[in-house]
Amino acid sequence: PDGIPDRVFRAVDPAFGGGDYVAGPVCVQYGTDVYVPAVVYDNSEKNITQPEVVSIAMANHVTMLCIEATKMTASYAEAISKMLKDKNYRATVSTKPAPTNIGKEQKIYEMAPVIRSQFIFLNANCRPKAYQDFMTNVFAFKVNGKNKHDDAPDSLAQAADKVSEADRHAIEVFKRLF
């Protein structure tokens, strides 16, 4: 759409390589619609994926990155923040731990309606390889059963949670009652 988006953010599921993928869609939100113009989806080591996360964030004017936090990934987020600062790029980098009260599959299942109804992806003929691999991973996800890689749907569920979180904190103006 034309005009300035309401916000441009990312949810990143970090990894250190070795078969696990870093997955992170760029989310450009206009009202309730969330456009996904670019993604990171790479199973390389962090010295490859961290600069990739940074460059795609900068190229797409991302102002907020939320990186899923575990005991092992705190340093990943710190490095992203430092790289952005070293490039004089202003963006908020935050971490959010994965919920402990529900499993990853349940989280993805609960956010699926938001993803299906509000997220708009590139057409298949316009997708770079990493984007197509990301979408293949999304469509291969099964709620019941073993998922070899669930990184792409997990990152989308994190992004959908950010959209839902903004809805939960909406401000409403009303007439004074007294």
DRENVEX-876476 format. One record per residue (C-alpha): residue in three letters; x, y, z; residue number from 1. Coordinates in Angstrom, 1 decimal, always signed. Layout:
REM DRENVEX-876476
ALA	X	Y	Z	NUM
...
END
This chain:
REM DRENVEX-876476
PRO	+0.0	+0.0	+0.0	1
ASP	+0.9	+3.6	-0.4	2
GLY	+1.8	+5.6	+2.7	3
ILE	+3.7	+5.1	+5.8	4
PRO	+3.2	+1.7	+7.5	5
ASP	+2.0	+1.6	+11.1	6
ARG	+5.1	-0.3	+12.0	7
VAL	+7.9	-2.5	+10.5	8
PHE	+9.1	-5.3	+12.8	9
ARG	+10.7	-8.7	+12.9	10
ALA	+10.3	-11.8	+15.0	11
VAL	+13.4	-13.9	+14.8	12
ASP	+13.8	-17.5	+15.8	13
PRO	+17.6	-17.7	+16.2	14
ALA	+19.9	-20.7	+15.7	15
PHE	+23.6	-21.4	+15.5	16
GLY	+23.6	-23.6	+12.4	17
GLY	+24.1	-27.4	+12.4	18
GLY	+20.7	-28.1	+10.8	19
ASP	+18.7	-25.6	+12.8	20
TYR	+17.5	-22.6	+10.8	21
VAL	+17.4	-18.9	+11.7	22
ALA	+13.9	-17.8	+10.6	23
GLY	+12.7	-14.2	+10.6	24
PRO	+10.1	-12.6	+8.5	25
VAL	+10.1	-8.8	+8.0	26
CYS	+6.6	-7.7	+8.9	27
VAL	+5.2	-4.4	+7.5	28
GLN	+1.9	-3.6	+9.1	29
TYR	-0.8	-1.4	+7.7	30
GLY	-3.8	-1.6	+10.0	31
THR	-4.6	-5.3	+10.5	32
ASP	-2.7	-6.4	+7.3	33
VAL	+0.8	-7.6	+7.7	34
TYR	+2.9	-7.8	+4.6	35
VAL	+6.0	-10.0	+4.5	36
PRO	+8.3	-8.6	+1.8	37
ALA	+11.5	-10.5	+3.0	38
VAL	+12.6	-13.3	+5.3	39
VAL	+15.8	-14.7	+6.7	40
TYR	+15.8	-18.5	+6.5	41
ASP	+19.3	-19.9	+6.7	42
ASN	+21.0	-22.8	+8.6	43
SER	+24.5	-21.4	+8.3	44
GLU	+26.6	-20.5	+11.4	45
LYS	+25.9	-17.3	+13.3	46
ASN	+28.8	-15.4	+11.6	47
ILE	+26.7	-15.7	+8.4	48
THR	+23.2	-15.4	+9.8	49
GLN	+23.7	-12.4	+12.1	50
PRO	+24.9	-10.1	+9.4	51
GLU	+22.1	-11.4	+7.2	52
VAL	+19.5	-10.5	+9.9	53
VAL	+21.0	-7.0	+10.2	54
SER	+21.3	-6.3	+6.5	55
ILE	+17.7	-7.4	+5.7	56
ALA	+16.5	-5.4	+8.7	57
MET	+18.2	-2.3	+7.5	58
ALA	+17.1	-2.7	+3.8	59
ASN	+13.5	-3.0	+4.9	60
HIS	+13.6	-0.2	+7.5	61
VAL	+12.8	-2.4	+10.5	62
THR	+12.4	-0.5	+13.7	63
MET	+11.9	-3.4	+16.1	64
LEU	+13.4	-6.9	+16.3	65
CYS	+12.1	-9.4	+18.8	66
ILE	+14.4	-12.4	+19.1	67
GLU	+13.2	-15.5	+20.9	68
ALA	+15.3	-16.0	+24.0	69
THR	+16.7	-19.1	+25.4	70
LYS	+19.8	-19.7	+27.6	71
MET	+21.8	-20.2	+24.4	72
THR	+20.5	-17.4	+22.3	73
ALA	+21.0	-14.3	+24.5	74
SER	+24.4	-13.7	+22.9	75
TYR	+22.8	-13.9	+19.4	76
ALA	+20.5	-10.9	+20.2	77
GLU	+23.3	-9.0	+21.8	78
ALA	+25.4	-9.4	+18.7	79
ILE	+22.5	-8.2	+16.5	80
SER	+22.1	-5.1	+18.7	81
LYS	+25.8	-4.4	+18.5	82
MET	+26.0	-4.8	+14.7	83
LEU	+23.1	-2.4	+14.3	84
LYS	+24.6	+0.1	+16.6	85
ASP	+28.0	-0.1	+14.8	86
LYS	+26.2	+0.7	+11.6	87
ASN	+24.5	+3.7	+13.2	88
TYR	+21.1	+2.1	+12.6	89
ARG	+18.4	+2.8	+15.2	90
ALA	+16.2	-0.2	+16.0	91
THR	+15.0	-1.7	+19.2	92
VAL	+16.2	-5.2	+19.8	93
SER	+14.4	-7.1	+22.4	94
THR	+14.2	-10.7	+23.5	95
LYS	+11.2	-12.7	+24.6	96
PRO	+11.4	-16.1	+26.1	97
ALA	+9.4	-18.9	+24.5	98
PRO	+6.3	-19.6	+26.6	99
THR	+6.8	-22.3	+29.1	100
ASN	+3.1	-23.1	+29.7	101
ILE	+2.4	-24.3	+26.1	102
GLY	+4.5	-26.2	+23.6	103
LYS	+5.8	-24.8	+20.3	104
GLU	+3.2	-26.8	+18.2	105
GLN	+0.4	-25.4	+20.4	106
LYS	+1.7	-21.8	+20.0	107
ILE	+1.8	-22.2	+16.2	108
TYR	-1.6	-23.8	+16.1	109
GLU	-3.1	-20.9	+18.2	110
MET	-1.5	-18.2	+16.0	111
ALA	-2.4	-19.9	+12.7	112
PRO	-5.7	-18.1	+12.3	113
VAL	-4.0	-14.7	+12.7	114
ILE	-1.3	-15.7	+10.2	115
ARG	-3.9	-17.0	+7.6	116
SER	-6.2	-14.0	+7.9	117
GLN	-3.7	-11.1	+8.3	118
PHE	-0.4	-12.0	+6.8	119
ILE	+0.2	-11.4	+3.1	120
PHE	+3.1	-13.2	+1.4	121
LEU	+4.9	-12.7	-1.9	122
ASN	+3.5	-14.6	-4.9	123
ALA	+5.4	-17.8	-5.6	124
ASN	+6.9	-16.5	-8.8	125
CYS	+8.4	-13.5	-7.0	126
ARG	+10.1	-15.3	-4.1	127
PRO	+13.8	-15.6	-3.8	128
LYS	+15.1	-19.0	-2.8	129
ALA	+15.3	-18.4	+0.9	130
TYR	+11.7	-17.0	+0.9	131
GLN	+10.5	-20.1	-1.0	132
ASP	+12.3	-22.4	+1.4	133
PHE	+10.8	-20.5	+4.3	134
MET	+7.3	-21.0	+2.8	135
THR	+7.9	-24.7	+2.1	136
ASN	+8.8	-25.1	+5.7	137
VAL	+5.6	-23.4	+6.7	138
PHE	+3.4	-25.6	+4.5	139
ALA	+5.2	-28.8	+5.7	140
PHE	+4.3	-28.1	+9.4	141
LYS	+1.9	-30.6	+11.0	142
VAL	+0.2	-29.9	+14.3	143
ASN	+0.1	-33.6	+15.1	144
GLY	+3.3	-35.4	+14.4	145
LYS	+7.0	-34.8	+14.3	146
ASN	+8.3	-31.7	+12.6	147
LYS	+11.9	-32.0	+11.4	148
HIS	+12.1	-28.2	+11.0	149
ASP	+9.5	-25.9	+12.5	150
ASP	+11.5	-22.7	+12.5	151
ALA	+9.6	-20.8	+9.9	152
PRO	+6.1	-21.4	+11.4	153
ASP	+7.5	-20.7	+14.8	154
SER	+8.9	-17.3	+13.7	155
LEU	+5.5	-16.5	+12.1	156
ALA	+3.7	-17.5	+15.3	157
GLN	+6.0	-15.1	+17.2	158
ALA	+5.2	-12.3	+14.7	159
ALA	+1.5	-13.0	+14.9	160
ASP	+1.8	-12.8	+18.7	161
LYS	+3.3	-9.3	+18.3	162
VAL	+0.3	-8.3	+16.1	163
SER	-2.1	-9.8	+18.7	164
GLU	-0.2	-8.1	+21.5	165
ALA	-0.7	-4.7	+19.8	166
ASP	-4.4	-5.4	+19.6	167
ARG	-4.5	-6.3	+23.3	168
HIS	-3.0	-2.9	+24.2	169
ALA	-5.2	-0.8	+22.0	170
ILE	-6.1	+2.7	+23.3	171
GLU	-9.7	+3.8	+23.1	172
VAL	-11.1	+7.3	+23.6	173
PHE	-14.4	+7.6	+25.4	174
LYS	-16.6	+10.2	+27.0	175
ARG	-16.1	+11.0	+30.6	176
LEU	-18.7	+9.2	+32.7	177
PHE	-18.9	+11.9	+35.4	178
END
